[in-house]
Amino acid sequence: MPQGSGIRVATEPRRVKTPSQPSLRSASNAVIDGLVSAGIYVLFAIPVDLAFTAYRIAGWTSLSRQLGLPETLGRISAQFTLLVILVSVLAFLRQRAGTIRFVLLDWKWWVIALVVYALPTKPIVNWVGASLIYQYRQRRRRMAQDPVAPE
């Protein structure tokens, strides 16, 4: 017979929950999340996009002749600004609602994706990339901030 004090200890640890309230702090955190996520995406996507374009038009010399620097920088900055705004809005709405599930399963993501798809340039791939980077960063942050609380 096993000996014990008769007290059963829970085998599954509890997680500490913090209430989420919309405030200036959560709005600034959302903007920071948008800046970082869009920045990471743009830093990786622009060189890859330029490399594929150079490959399609037969080299870097052809690309440099056909590439207008002001127009290209304008498109990059417009893409970055749009992604920062959209990821910040998504992050704020998710923080306000306390949503922690995967970003592609969230209805708010799909509403923003439909808006992005309706734009003339259709930057849907950019939206998917930036929001997945946001999801990865949020998951890593939750793992670091939500330690298993002892009873």
C-alpha positions in Angstrom: 0.0 0.0 0.0 1.3 3.4 -0.9 1.9 5.7 2.1 1.1 9.3 1.9 -0.6 12.2 3.8 -3.8 11.8 1.9 -3.3 15.1 0.0 -3.4 14.7 -3.8 -1.2 17.0 -5.8 -2.4 18.1 -9.2 -0.3 16.5 -11.9 -1.0 19.4 -14.4 0.5 22.7 -13.4 -1.6 25.9 -13.6 -0.7 28.8 -15.7 -0.8 32.3 -14.4 -3.3 34.5 -16.3 -3.2 38.2 -16.5 -6.3 40.2 -17.5 -6.0 42.0 -20.8 -7.4 45.5 -20.8 -7.1 48.0 -23.7 -4.8 50.8 -22.7 -2.1 53.1 -24.0 0.5 50.5 -23.1 -1.2 47.7 -25.1 -1.6 50.1 -28.0 2.1 51.0 -27.9 3.0 47.3 -27.6 0.8 46.6 -30.7 2.6 49.3 -32.7 6.0 47.9 -31.6 4.8 44.4 -32.7 3.7 45.8 -36.0 7.0 47.6 -36.6 9.2 44.6 -35.7 7.1 42.0 -37.6 6.8 44.1 -40.7 10.5 45.1 -40.5 11.7 41.5 -40.3 9.5 40.6 -43.2 10.6 43.4 -45.4 14.3 42.8 -44.6 14.0 39.2 -45.8 11.4 39.7 -48.6 13.0 42.6 -50.5 16.4 40.9 -51.2 14.6 37.7 -52.2 12.2 39.6 -54.5 15.1 41.5 -56.1 17.0 38.3 -56.6 14.1 36.5 -58.3 13.5 39.6 -60.5 17.1 39.7 -61.5 17.0 36.0 -62.4 13.9 36.5 -64.5 15.3 39.3 -66.5 18.7 37.8 -67.1 21.0 39.3 -64.5 21.8 42.2 -62.2 22.9 44.5 -65.0 19.5 44.3 -66.7 17.8 44.8 -63.3 19.9 47.9 -62.5 19.1 49.4 -65.9 15.4 48.8 -65.6 15.1 49.5 -61.9 14.0 53.0 -61.0 15.5 53.7 -57.6 12.9 56.3 -56.4 10.0 54.2 -57.5 11.4 51.1 -55.9 12.1 52.8 -52.6 8.6 54.3 -52.7 7.1 50.8 -53.2 9.2 49.4 -50.4 8.3 52.2 -47.9 4.6 51.9 -48.9 4.6 48.2 -48.4 6.4 48.6 -45.0 3.9 51.3 -43.8 0.9 49.2 -44.9 2.2 46.1 -43.1 3.0 48.1 -39.9 -0.5 49.5 -39.8 -2.2 46.2 -40.5 -0.1 44.1 -38.1 -0.5 46.8 -35.4 -4.3 46.8 -35.8 -4.3 43.0 -35.6 -2.1 42.9 -32.6 -4.2 45.5 -30.7 -7.4 43.6 -31.5 -5.9 40.3 -30.4 -4.5 41.8 -27.2 -7.8 43.5 -26.4 -9.7 40.3 -26.8 -7.1 38.2 -25.1 -6.8 35.9 -28.1 -3.9 33.4 -28.0 -4.8 30.8 -30.6 -3.0 30.6 -33.9 -3.3 33.7 -36.0 -4.7 32.0 -39.2 -7.6 30.6 -37.1 -8.6 34.1 -35.9 -11.5 35.8 -37.7 -9.9 39.2 -37.4 -7.0 38.0 -39.5 -9.3 36.9 -42.2 -11.2 40.2 -42.3 -7.9 42.1 -42.7 -6.8 39.6 -45.4 -10.0 40.3 -47.4 -9.3 44.0 -47.2 -5.7 43.5 -48.3 -6.9 41.3 -51.2 -9.2 44.1 -52.3 -6.3 46.5 -52.7 -5.1 47.2 -56.2 -1.6 45.7 -55.6 -3.0 42.6 -53.8 -0.1 42.3 -51.2 -1.7 39.1 -49.7 1.6 37.2 -49.6 3.2 40.1 -47.7 0.3 40.0 -45.2 0.6 36.3 -44.7 4.4 36.6 -44.2 4.2 39.5 -41.7 1.4 38.0 -39.7 3.2 34.6 -39.4 6.3 36.5 -38.1 4.0 38.2 -35.6 2.5 34.8 -34.6 6.0 33.4 -34.1 7.1 36.4 -31.9 3.9 36.2 -29.8 4.4 32.5 -29.2 8.0 33.0 -28.1 7.0 35.9 -25.9 4.2 33.8 -24.2 6.6 30.9 -23.6 9.0 33.3 -21.9 6.4 35.2 -19.9 4.1 32.4 -18.9 6.1 30.2 -16.6 4.5 27.2 -15.0 3.2 28.5 -11.6 3.7 26.1 -8.7 0.8 25.5 -6.5 
